[in-house]
Amino acid sequence: MSDEPQLLARVTNGVGHLTLNRPRAINAVTHRMITGIRDALGHWRTDPRVHVVMIDGAGDRGLCAGGDIRGLRENVLADRPNDTRDFWRDEYTLCAVIANYPKPYIALMDGVTMGGGVGVASHGSIRIVTERSKVAMPETRIGLAPDIGGTWFLSRAPGEVGTYLGLNAATMTGADAVWCGFADHVVPSDRLAELRDALLEGEDPRETVARFEVDPGPAPLASDRDWIDGCYSAESVPEIIDRLEAQGADAARAASAELAELCPTSLVATLLGVRRSRQRDHLGDVLDQEYRTSSWLLDRPDLVEGIRARVVDKDNAPRWNPAALADVDATEIAQVIA
């Protein structure tokens, strides 16, 4: 086990600087990292030395690939599911802390920023992506559903694009992330170090970012808006698939094929979750909803199986239970989410 700290926290020229420090795991967040961020933000909230917070990731692959899902699986297999629930409770609480933080909170979302990475970044007040950014909520691939406030963002993306992103675990470019409300500014990756240095010199954060940002250009997802809105506005996942199959667009049929590979229970939970989040006015209520949903899914067999297939054995052949959408009890899931 490495002796390197998983989280670096220091203050430089008025900037509270957090670095996720697990580069070999693309900085996947552990419980210890979440509580470390929480504690640092708590100290810096009233520290007169700190005027702005910045979070980035070690290495060159991304800010954060998500939560430490290997650890989640190990908790379940060791009959410690409440350890995972505790982790989620602290993680979701941190999202609310970041969203309501009284000082500017800058997130550098270069490279891979997915799942839990979105949680520690997209709730911030100044969210920066690059042309290298890959932003996603990939939970339906592993038997979970979008969490960490993900359904808050998904439900507020243009039209039904958020529904598509959540169900299909699709990846956004930097321009997509800005268009969908997950980020604010695009800065070229080759200028990111210069931007970071300028911020650490104590320059005004918003003026500094404005000096480095570029036009994000058209969001690739915007060109698919017509078929996405037409298909993903359906009332159920089977109806969405039927509409996709009836579409002439190759992209629509590819989306249908993707859904066939994903966890049926997660798909139903995701659709219901995004729709319910759209009706809620407060992030805290959405986070509570997601905690109930995640906790319920933790007791299903799919999460352990999905992590096994996608991350541990990497055979990409999960055996979902139930295996068919028709066998998923949507009524039970709706009662959990309500």
Wavefront OBJ file of the C-alpha trace (Angstrom):
o trace
v 0.000 0.000 0.000
v 1.355 3.423 -0.897
v 2.373 5.775 1.907
v 1.334 8.738 -0.234
v -1.599 10.696 1.221
v -4.797 10.202 -0.762
v -5.665 13.895 -0.478
v -3.369 16.907 -0.455
v -4.684 20.045 1.267
v -2.660 23.243 1.589
v -3.073 27.026 1.535
v -1.125 29.200 -0.919
v -1.658 32.948 -1.289
v -5.239 32.818 -0.111
v -6.102 29.667 -2.107
v -7.160 26.517 -0.307
v -5.785 23.928 -2.725
v -7.154 20.369 -2.719
v -5.585 17.654 -4.878
v -7.065 14.176 -5.198
v -3.959 12.017 -5.013
v -4.631 8.516 -6.318
v -3.368 8.928 -9.895
v -3.074 5.171 -10.573
v -6.837 4.884 -9.905
v -7.589 8.134 -11.774
v -8.115 9.616 -8.291
v -11.193 7.519 -7.445
v -12.478 8.905 -4.164
v -12.397 6.861 -0.973
v -14.269 7.559 2.241
v -11.083 8.957 3.726
v -10.766 11.448 0.849
v -14.378 12.562 1.224
v -14.007 13.237 4.942
v -10.687 14.953 4.271
v -12.299 17.354 1.800
v -15.164 17.937 4.231
v -12.789 18.737 7.085
v -10.649 21.064 4.980
v -13.679 22.978 3.726
v -14.939 23.242 7.287
v -11.663 24.784 8.455
v -11.341 27.095 5.464
v -14.922 28.354 5.653
v -14.003 30.749 8.470
v -10.237 30.962 7.887
v -9.464 34.590 6.958
v -6.370 33.423 5.058
v -8.494 31.515 2.542
v -10.428 33.460 -0.086
v -10.985 30.764 -2.688
v -10.841 26.955 -2.914
v -9.483 24.999 -5.887
v -9.699 21.243 -6.466
v -7.744 19.256 -9.042
v -6.431 15.735 -9.549
v -2.938 14.252 -9.541
v -1.566 12.750 -12.743
v -2.590 13.447 -16.312
v -5.593 11.141 -16.765
v -8.324 13.115 -15.087
v -9.757 14.809 -12.049
v -11.564 11.726 -10.761
v -12.944 8.493 -12.237
v -15.670 8.270 -9.581
v -16.085 6.567 -6.240
v -13.897 3.698 -5.107
v -16.333 1.058 -6.344
v -13.935 -1.804 -5.665
v -14.146 -0.802 -2.025
v -17.944 -0.701 -2.182
v -18.005 -4.270 -3.512
v -15.584 -5.448 -0.843
v -17.834 -3.975 1.861
v -20.809 -5.928 0.593
v -18.876 -9.186 0.218
v -17.534 -8.775 3.768
v -21.086 -8.218 5.071
v -20.374 -4.548 5.854
v -23.003 -2.806 3.704
v -23.432 -0.051 6.272
v -19.836 1.018 5.631
v -20.915 1.811 2.075
v -24.044 3.594 3.299
v -21.878 5.697 5.625
v -19.597 6.548 2.723
v -22.545 7.614 0.582
v -24.055 9.663 3.401
v -20.822 11.610 3.851
v -20.295 11.934 0.091
v -23.783 13.288 -0.591
v -23.545 15.635 2.399
v -20.273 16.955 0.965
v -22.030 17.719 -2.323
v -24.467 19.962 -0.453
v -21.590 21.625 1.409
v -19.832 22.407 -1.882
v -23.034 23.694 -3.493
v -23.582 26.115 -0.604
v -19.954 27.048 0.058
v -19.594 30.760 0.836
v -16.270 31.168 -0.973
v -15.505 30.600 -4.671
v -14.930 26.895 -5.302
v -12.983 26.186 -8.495
v -12.970 22.693 -9.999
v -10.475 21.773 -12.722
v -12.332 19.007 -14.594
v -9.618 18.070 -17.070
v -9.672 14.515 -18.451
v -11.894 11.882 -16.833
v -14.492 13.347 -14.456
v -17.196 10.806 -13.738
v -19.589 9.784 -10.965
v -18.093 10.883 -7.670
v -15.768 13.181 -9.608
v -18.812 15.089 -10.809
v -19.893 15.287 -7.170
v -16.765 17.065 -5.969
v -16.664 19.300 -9.063
v -20.002 20.198 -10.618
v -21.528 21.527 -7.403
v -18.786 24.180 -7.307
v -19.217 27.800 -8.334
v -16.490 27.911 -11.024
v -16.321 24.679 -13.032
v -13.652 24.376 -15.712
v -13.389 21.739 -18.439
v -10.970 21.293 -21.342
v -10.997 19.688 -24.769
v -9.749 16.539 -23.003
v -12.653 16.345 -20.563
v -14.795 13.219 -20.422
v -17.718 13.875 -18.101
v -20.274 11.171 -17.332
v -22.638 9.546 -14.880
v -21.898 5.874 -15.745
v -23.816 4.177 -12.924
v -26.210 2.094 -15.042
v -23.172 0.170 -16.282
v -22.527 -1.263 -12.795
v -25.997 -1.786 -11.321
v -26.312 1.577 -9.601
v -28.179 4.781 -10.554
v -26.872 8.353 -10.915
v -26.166 9.827 -7.491
v -24.061 12.594 -5.855
v -26.672 15.062 -7.123
v -26.301 13.691 -10.631
v -30.043 13.535 -11.167
v -30.239 17.227 -10.212
v -28.019 18.116 -13.181
v -29.461 15.487 -15.515
v -33.023 16.630 -14.894
v -32.087 20.220 -15.735
v -30.138 19.562 -18.947
v -31.788 20.707 -22.203
v -34.904 18.731 -23.142
v -34.447 15.010 -22.542
v -30.675 15.044 -23.016
v -30.139 14.411 -19.308
v -32.434 11.390 -19.453
v -30.331 10.017 -22.305
v -27.063 10.719 -20.487
v -28.261 9.017 -17.314
v -29.805 5.950 -18.929
v -27.069 5.315 -21.488
v -24.158 6.270 -19.212
v -23.053 8.455 -22.131
v -19.925 10.609 -22.007
v -19.970 14.375 -22.506
v -17.232 16.438 -24.095
v -16.211 19.661 -22.431
v -18.556 21.611 -24.708
v -21.371 19.173 -23.899
v -20.738 19.582 -20.168
v -21.088 23.363 -20.428
v -24.242 23.071 -22.560
v -25.782 20.563 -20.139
v -24.987 22.583 -17.014
v -22.250 20.396 -15.540
v -19.536 23.000 -16.171
v -19.114 26.730 -16.862
v -15.917 27.414 -18.776
v -13.599 25.746 -21.301
v -9.864 26.334 -20.944
v -7.352 24.664 -23.311
v -5.562 21.849 -21.521
v -2.168 23.188 -22.508
v -2.941 26.376 -20.578
v -4.285 24.699 -17.481
v -0.975 24.755 -15.613
v -0.629 28.458 -16.371
v -4.170 29.059 -15.107
v -3.472 27.085 -11.948
v -0.305 29.106 -11.319
v -2.172 32.372 -11.821
v -4.834 31.328 -9.335
v -2.209 30.243 -6.817
v -0.594 33.657 -7.127
v -3.741 35.058 -5.585
v -5.292 36.661 -8.661
v -9.053 37.271 -8.770
v -10.525 33.872 -9.727
v -13.299 35.000 -12.055
v -11.168 37.550 -13.864
v -8.380 34.988 -14.197
v -10.636 32.303 -15.629
v -12.147 34.818 -18.050
v -8.664 35.580 -19.327
v -7.939 31.936 -20.106
v -11.293 30.604 -21.280
v -12.183 29.999 -24.921
v -15.456 29.594 -26.777
v -16.553 25.997 -26.179
v -17.934 25.750 -29.707
v -21.011 23.689 -30.562
v -21.920 20.860 -28.208
v -21.944 17.563 -30.139
v -25.008 16.445 -28.187
v -26.988 19.435 -29.449
v -27.039 17.975 -32.963
v -28.807 14.868 -31.594
v -31.405 16.829 -29.662
v -34.337 16.015 -31.999
v -34.190 12.228 -31.778
v -33.172 12.314 -28.114
v -36.151 14.472 -27.147
v -38.512 12.436 -29.298
v -37.445 9.086 -27.871
v -36.471 9.791 -24.277
v -39.668 11.682 -23.467
v -41.461 8.322 -23.337
v -43.006 7.205 -20.067
v -41.020 3.994 -19.603
v -37.710 2.437 -20.593
v -39.346 -0.186 -22.868
v -41.218 2.590 -24.667
v -37.977 4.569 -25.054
v -36.380 1.496 -26.648
v -39.360 1.056 -28.989
v -39.059 4.656 -30.129
v -35.313 4.332 -30.636
v -35.795 1.214 -32.759
v -38.357 3.041 -34.895
v -35.992 5.951 -35.508
v -34.090 6.122 -38.763
v -30.984 7.678 -37.211
v -28.042 5.321 -36.741
v -27.246 7.052 -33.447
v -30.722 6.248 -32.110
v -30.395 2.572 -32.945
v -26.935 2.509 -31.388
v -28.437 4.011 -28.234
v -31.028 1.222 -28.182
v -28.277 -1.394 -28.456
v -26.441 0.267 -25.553
v -29.505 0.068 -23.322
v -29.752 -3.660 -23.953
v -26.351 -4.119 -22.284
v -27.108 -2.107 -19.143
v -28.673 -3.102 -15.840
v -32.486 -3.288 -16.201
v -33.181 -2.370 -12.565
v -30.766 0.576 -12.790
v -32.424 1.794 -15.980
v -35.857 1.873 -14.374
v -34.488 3.530 -11.211
v -32.626 6.116 -13.282
v -35.614 7.109 -15.389
v -37.855 7.427 -12.341
v -35.115 9.274 -10.451
v -34.479 11.864 -13.151
v -38.214 12.482 -13.600
v -38.754 12.898 -9.841
v -35.719 15.159 -9.448
v -37.128 17.452 -12.116
v -40.065 18.088 -9.787
v -37.924 18.938 -6.761
v -36.817 22.502 -6.024
v -33.958 21.847 -3.622
v -30.708 19.940 -4.074
v -30.958 18.548 -0.548
v -34.218 16.807 -1.408
v -32.628 15.280 -4.508
v -29.648 14.045 -2.505
v -31.997 12.435 0.021
v -33.843 10.755 -2.850
v -30.583 9.466 -4.314
v -29.462 8.141 -0.929
v -32.674 6.122 -0.598
v -32.256 4.809 -4.130
v -28.591 3.874 -3.719
v -29.266 2.177 -0.386
v -32.067 0.125 -1.940
v -29.887 -0.865 -4.903
v -27.115 -1.881 -2.523
v -29.345 -4.708 -1.302
v -29.914 -5.979 -4.854
v -27.467 -8.440 -6.460
v -26.663 -6.251 -9.466
v -24.208 -3.800 -7.904
v -21.723 -6.459 -6.798
v -22.145 -8.274 -10.118
v -21.776 -5.117 -12.197
v -18.553 -4.096 -10.447
v -17.231 -7.639 -10.858
v -17.932 -7.653 -14.588
v -16.819 -4.109 -15.405
v -13.954 -3.502 -12.979
v -12.706 -6.655 -11.249
v -12.829 -9.468 -13.815
v -13.396 -7.068 -16.730
v -15.258 -9.672 -18.770
v -18.000 -7.105 -19.519
v -20.581 -9.878 -19.226
v -22.662 -9.025 -16.163
v -25.473 -11.409 -15.263
v -28.218 -8.985 -14.271
v -30.976 -10.143 -11.929
v -33.625 -9.642 -13.164
v -32.243 -9.845 -16.680
v -35.306 -8.393 -18.442
v -36.940 -5.001 -18.107
v -40.346 -6.662 -17.998
v -39.385 -8.353 -14.724
v -38.331 -5.157 -12.908
v -40.821 -4.005 -10.258
v -41.146 -0.338 -11.178
v -43.817 0.187 -8.504
v -41.431 -0.798 -5.731
v -38.713 1.499 -7.085
v -41.178 4.386 -7.384
v -42.086 3.946 -3.712
v -38.396 4.175 -2.763
v -37.872 7.324 -4.829
v -41.111 9.135 -3.905
l 1 2 3 4 5 6 7 8 9 10 11 12 13 14 15 16 17 18 19 20 21 22 23 24 25 26 27 28 29 30 31 32 33 34 35 36 37 38 39 40 41 42 43 44 45 46 47 48 49 50 51 52 53 54 55 56 57 58 59 60 61 62 63 64 65 66 67 68 69 70 71 72 73 74 75 76 77 78 79 80 81 82 83 84 85 86 87 88 89 90 91 92 93 94 95 96 97 98 99 100 101 102 103 104 105 106 107 108 109 110 111 112 113 114 115 116 117 118 119 120 121 122 123 124 125 126 127 128 129 130 131 132 133 134 135 136 137 138 139 140 141 142 143 144 145 146 147 148 149 150 151 152 153 154 155 156 157 158 159 160 161 162 163 164 165 166 167 168 169 170 171 172 173 174 175 176 177 178 179 180 181 182 183 184 185 186 187 188 189 190 191 192 193 194 195 196 197 198 199 200 201 202 203 204 205 206 207 208 209 210 211 212 213 214 215 216 217 218 219 220 221 222 223 224 225 226 227 228 229 230 231 232 233 234 235 236 237 238 239 240 241 242 243 244 245 246 247 248 249 250 251 252 253 254 255 256 257 258 259 260 261 262 263 264 265 266 267 268 269 270 271 272 273 274 275 276 277 278 279 280 281 282 283 284 285 286 287 288 289 290 291 292 293 294 295 296 297 298 299 300 301 302 303 304 305 306 307 308 309 310 311 312 313 314 315 316 317 318 319 320 321 322 323 324 325 326 327 328 329 330 331 332 333 334 335 336 337 338
